[in-house]
Amino acid sequence: MKTATRRTLLLAGLLLGLPATAGEPIALFNGKNLDGWHAYLSQHGVSRDEVWSVQDGILVCRGRPIGYLYTDRAFQDFRLVVEWRWAPGAKPSNSGILLRIQDPPKPLPRCLEAQLQHGNAGDAYGFHGMEIDGDPARKIDVQGGDFTGHILGVKKMKPAEKPAGEWNRHEIELKGDRLTIRLNGELVNEATGCTVASGPIGLQSEGGPVQFRKVEIT
């Protein structure tokens, strides 16, 4: 089958809610608008477009109020590439890539997270009882409050975040209960025992301006 034809069929399958064929990358962010994305925000009177916008092909997040942008499709096993940076001239802050998001919606939902917080990019967490396990020397197990619920996590092996204002590249692989995170080409985290479930992928609004230019899933 010709590549162009195969891609057309895959995109049609996405629109119909059919499973995607393994091995074919799909751009979740089209560089033009927010088609295929929804938002949940802690301040319900604030619209998605007040927080998230597309400017010159870049997905821009204001960072306030707290919440997340999420895909209209659910995914379980995948390879996800996300390119992101702290907004030039702004103070680095906090954000995250949310994985296997579960109901009910809340400012920080039950999910796995690939952390983007400045200084902690590469950490991995499970919130509201979402399971995650790994190297005992790097594990976190905290009974958090209403916002996070029970927090399980695995800290990064080493730092690999670029200076503020420069583009970073997260490569995330989730297969069954195994999670691998590479940041800027460096293996920074491996986890096991992750809750296996299907759910949307999300980008977090939490603190300050952050930008994304690629969100691609295989």
Backbone torsions as a table, in degrees:
resi	resn	phi	psi	omega
1	MET	NA	134.3	178.9
2	LYS	-64.0	146.3	-176.3
3	THR	-57.4	-45.3	-178.2
4	ALA	-61.4	-41.4	179.6
5	THR	-66.2	-42.3	-179.4
6	ARG	-62.7	-42.5	179.4
7	ARG	-63.4	-39.8	178.8
8	THR	-61.1	-43.8	179.0
9	LEU	-65.0	-38.5	179.0
10	LEU	-65.4	-43.4	178.5
11	LEU	-64.6	-37.9	176.1
12	ALA	-62.6	-39.6	177.5
13	GLY	-62.4	-38.9	178.0
14	LEU	-61.6	-44.2	-178.7
15	LEU	-64.0	-32.9	179.9
16	LEU	-86.8	-3.0	-179.6
17	GLY	80.3	17.5	179.9
18	LEU	-85.1	155.5	178.6
19	PRO	-60.6	141.0	176.3
20	ALA	-80.9	146.8	176.9
21	THR	-71.4	133.4	-179.1
22	ALA	-62.0	141.8	173.4
23	GLY	94.5	-2.1	-179.3
24	GLU	-111.1	114.1	-178.7
25	PRO	-69.8	141.1	178.7
26	ILE	-126.4	129.2	177.2
27	ALA	-78.4	113.5	177.7
28	LEU	-78.0	-30.3	173.6
29	PHE	-106.8	121.5	-172.7
30	ASN	-89.6	-0.5	178.3
31	GLY	78.1	1.9	-176.6
32	LYS	-121.0	-42.0	-176.2
33	ASN	-156.3	-171.6	-176.9
34	LEU	-105.0	29.5	174.5
35	ASP	-57.9	133.8	179.0
36	GLY	88.2	2.3	-178.5
37	TRP	-124.5	144.7	174.9
38	HIS	-125.9	170.4	-179.9
39	ALA	-134.4	144.7	168.7
40	TYR	-122.4	126.3	-176.8
41	LEU	-127.8	146.7	-177.3
42	SER	-66.0	-28.8	175.6
43	GLN	-99.4	103.1	-169.6
44	HIS	-69.3	-16.1	177.0
45	GLY	-82.3	-5.1	-179.9
46	VAL	-94.3	132.3	-178.4
47	SER	-85.1	160.2	177.2
48	ARG	-53.4	-44.8	-172.2
49	ASP	-74.4	-10.6	172.9
50	GLU	-77.7	-20.4	-176.9
51	VAL	-108.4	-38.9	-175.7
52	TRP	-117.2	134.3	178.7
53	SER	-150.1	164.5	176.4
54	VAL	-113.2	122.8	-178.7
55	GLN	-131.4	116.9	179.1
56	ASP	53.0	42.2	177.1
57	GLY	80.3	5.2	-178.5
58	ILE	-112.9	135.8	175.7
59	LEU	-84.1	116.2	-173.2
60	VAL	-109.6	129.5	176.8
61	CYS	-114.9	127.6	180.0
62	ARG	-69.4	-29.5	178.1
63	GLY	94.4	-10.4	178.5
64	ARG	-142.7	141.5	-4.1
65	PRO	-74.3	174.7	178.9
66	ILE	-65.3	142.6	177.6
67	GLY	163.9	-156.3	-177.7
68	TYR	-159.7	151.2	171.1
69	LEU	-95.3	136.7	-176.4
70	TYR	-140.5	151.7	-178.1
71	THR	-73.1	153.5	177.1
72	ASP	-83.2	-2.4	175.8
73	ARG	-113.2	154.6	178.3
74	ALA	-103.3	145.9	-179.4
75	PHE	-136.6	147.1	178.2
76	GLN	-115.1	-61.6	-179.7
77	ASP	-111.6	130.9	-173.6
78	PHE	-170.1	168.0	165.9
79	ARG	-115.7	125.2	-175.5
80	LEU	-120.3	129.2	175.6
81	VAL	-113.6	124.5	178.6
82	VAL	-129.6	124.8	175.4
83	GLU	-107.3	128.7	-170.7
84	TRP	-148.3	161.8	174.4
85	ARG	-156.5	158.3	169.2
86	TRP	-74.5	139.0	-176.2
87	ALA	-56.5	129.8	-179.8
88	PRO	-54.5	130.9	179.5
89	GLY	87.3	-11.7	179.9
90	ALA	-97.6	155.3	177.8
91	LYS	-71.0	129.3	176.8
92	PRO	-56.5	143.3	-172.2
93	SER	-137.5	-124.9	-172.2
94	ASN	-138.1	141.5	173.0
95	SER	-165.5	-177.8	178.9
96	GLY	-168.1	161.7	174.3
97	ILE	-106.0	115.9	-175.0
98	LEU	-94.2	135.6	-172.7
99	LEU	-125.9	141.4	177.1
100	ARG	52.9	48.5	-178.2
101	ILE	-61.7	135.9	-178.5
102	GLN	-117.2	152.6	173.9
103	ASP	-73.0	158.0	1.9
104	PRO	-84.9	157.3	176.8
105	PRO	-61.5	141.4	175.2
106	LYS	-159.5	165.7	-175.5
107	PRO	-51.5	-39.5	168.7
108	LEU	-125.8	105.4	-172.2
109	PRO	-79.2	172.9	170.7
110	ARG	-68.7	118.8	-174.2
111	CYS	-171.5	171.6	164.0
112	LEU	-93.0	151.9	179.4
113	GLU	-135.3	133.4	164.5
114	ALA	-93.7	110.0	-171.6
115	GLN	-69.7	137.1	173.8
116	LEU	-113.5	-4.8	-176.8
117	GLN	-48.7	133.6	-177.6
118	HIS	-54.7	125.4	-177.9
119	GLY	92.4	-19.0	-178.7
120	ASN	-122.7	10.4	179.3
121	ALA	-58.4	127.8	-176.0
122	GLY	113.1	-17.7	173.4
123	ASP	-66.7	158.7	177.2
124	ALA	-132.9	138.3	-176.0
125	TYR	-135.8	158.9	168.1
126	GLY	-125.4	127.4	-176.4
127	PHE	-111.0	152.7	178.3
128	HIS	56.0	39.6	175.1
129	GLY	87.1	4.8	175.4
130	MET	-65.6	126.2	-172.4
131	GLU	-78.4	141.6	171.9
132	ILE	-159.4	142.3	-175.4
133	ASP	-141.7	168.0	179.6
134	GLY	174.8	-156.4	-179.3
135	ASP	-52.8	119.9	-177.9
136	PRO	-54.9	-30.6	-179.1
137	ALA	-70.3	-17.8	-176.9
138	ARG	-116.8	6.3	-176.0
139	LYS	-77.6	150.0	174.3
140	ILE	-126.3	137.2	176.8
141	ASP	-145.1	102.2	-173.4
142	VAL	-132.4	136.5	172.8
143	GLN	-86.9	96.4	-176.4
144	GLY	-80.2	-171.8	179.7
145	GLY	-91.1	-161.0	-177.0
146	ASP	-62.9	-32.0	-175.7
147	PHE	-67.1	-45.2	-175.0
148	THR	-102.6	-25.4	-171.0
149	GLY	66.2	-157.4	177.9
150	HIS	-68.4	122.9	-177.6
151	ILE	-104.0	123.4	167.9
152	LEU	-114.6	147.1	-178.4
153	GLY	-162.9	166.4	175.8
154	VAL	-134.0	116.4	-179.0
155	LYS	-70.7	155.6	-180.0
156	LYS	-63.1	154.6	176.8
157	MET	-74.9	-34.9	-176.7
158	LYS	-162.0	157.6	177.6
159	PRO	-77.8	145.8	177.8
160	ALA	-148.3	9.4	-179.4
161	GLU	-71.2	140.0	178.1
162	LYS	-81.6	163.4	178.4
163	PRO	-56.6	150.8	-179.0
164	ALA	-53.5	136.6	-179.9
165	GLY	96.9	-18.4	177.4
166	GLU	-93.0	153.0	-179.6
167	TRP	-75.7	135.4	173.5
168	ASN	-110.4	155.5	179.2
169	ARG	-127.3	114.9	174.1
170	HIS	-96.7	130.4	171.8
171	GLU	-119.6	114.6	-172.9
172	ILE	-117.9	129.8	175.4
173	GLU	-120.9	126.4	175.2
174	LEU	-123.0	118.3	177.8
175	LYS	-137.9	113.0	-175.7
176	GLY	61.1	-125.3	-178.8
177	ASP	-97.4	11.7	-175.8
178	ARG	-108.4	133.4	-179.8
179	LEU	-124.7	131.5	176.1
180	THR	-128.1	135.6	-179.7
181	ILE	-126.7	126.3	171.0
182	ARG	-115.0	135.0	179.4
183	LEU	-122.8	118.2	-178.6
184	ASN	52.9	41.4	176.3
185	GLY	84.8	-6.0	-178.4
186	GLU	-101.1	134.1	173.2
187	LEU	-71.7	113.1	-175.2
188	VAL	-113.0	-14.7	-179.7
189	ASN	-161.1	145.4	172.3
190	GLU	-138.7	135.8	179.7
191	ALA	-139.4	155.5	177.3
192	THR	-131.5	177.4	176.6
193	GLY	67.1	20.1	-179.7
194	CYS	-71.6	142.6	174.8
195	THR	-57.7	127.0	179.3
196	VAL	-93.1	115.6	-178.9
197	ALA	-160.5	159.7	175.1
198	SER	-98.3	137.4	179.0
199	GLY	-168.1	164.9	178.0
200	PRO	-63.4	163.8	171.5
201	ILE	-102.6	140.2	-176.7
202	GLY	-132.2	156.7	173.2
203	LEU	-119.5	131.5	-167.8
204	GLN	-93.7	139.7	168.2
205	SER	-103.2	112.8	-176.0
206	GLU	-159.7	75.9	169.3
207	GLY	126.1	-58.6	-173.9
208	GLY	-152.3	173.3	-175.8
209	PRO	-64.4	130.1	177.8
210	VAL	-138.8	149.6	-175.7
211	GLN	-128.5	150.0	179.1
212	PHE	-132.2	140.6	177.3
213	ARG	-122.8	-14.4	175.6
214	LYS	-142.8	131.6	170.4
215	VAL	-137.1	102.2	-171.1
216	GLU	-130.8	131.6	-177.0
217	ILE	-120.0	143.5	171.4
218	THR	-121.0	NA	NA
